[in-house]
Amino acid sequence: MRALPDPISTISLASGNVSVDGHGYLTDPDNWTPEFATHAAKIEGIELTPRHDEVISFMRRYLLDHGIMADARFVLKFIADRNQTDKSGAKKILFTLFPYGYVKQACKIAGMKQPRAWSTG
């Protein structure tokens, strides 16, 4: 738990303005756009590919269907099923796509709020 709230800033995109916290996570996941994903990925040093888009789309659908962001285990299962691999293989794929991790990069690019109880690494 943080003692002070994160500072909020506004990013101007062609699709409109969005608010992000001090770590670059959207403050409202409903404001996510593919343009935001491209912007966030660029900041993270990631060039989005169709494989990234599949994972991001799964995460966005999960949020819409369940009202909460997907835990990493659900994303790993999606990756494993999609790529016909096991959990270990899915982790390798996830870290190839998002080298600094699920929370630090995948959640941010997919427009999730920063999880407060999880590590950002």
Helices and strands as residue ranges (DSSP letters): E 9-13, E 16-20, G 29-31, H 34-44, H 50-66, H 72-83, H 87-97, I 102-107, H 108-109
